[in-house]
Amino acid sequence: MFEAGTYIVCGQHGVCRVEGVGKLQLTEASGDKDYYTLSKVYSRGGVLYVPADSEKIVMRPVISKEEAEDLIGHMGEIDMLQIDNEKRKEKIFKQAFRTCDSREWVKIIKTLHERKRIRLAKGKKVTSSDERYMRTAADNLFGELAISLGIDKNDVEQYIMDRIGGVRQ
């Protein structure tokens, strides 16, 4: 179980702070279950109540500073997602998001950067779904890295670029 004050990654909600753990006094909640009371760190949306024993929602601790540095150092080695069929693209992205794995978010970002480069080279616009997935993956990744590294979320992209020697887009 996570303790109050802990930062976790919670399903599609991204980085959350555990505000409390215990029984809820809500009619919709099972009286015999413990729930996490979570607040989203980087987005508005009120308070979340998640069963502590939920098997449907992936919850994990935010990676450590060492793990964050290691992830950044190995980003160049992380492969893109293989999208062999445009019709399966959405399913592939959704599966990657469901894992709540920061390496999968890197794969999504790399894949979408390449898709964007190719589309723009052909004189095409970037699709709205690609932009949405990119924004979500970047929000999740940068939010987690900001907590792990102890820096502002808005500074994470530049921090990564400085570490890997890339050019900011």
Secondary structure, DSSP 8 states (H G I E B T S, - for coil): ---TT-EEEEGGG-EEEEEEEE----TTS-TTS-EEEEEESSS---EEEEETT-SSS-EEE---HHHHHHHHHTGGGS-------GGGHHHHHHHHHHTT-HHHHHHHHHHHHHHHHHHHHTT----HHHHHHHHHHHHHHHHHHHHHHTS-GGGHHHHHHHHHT----
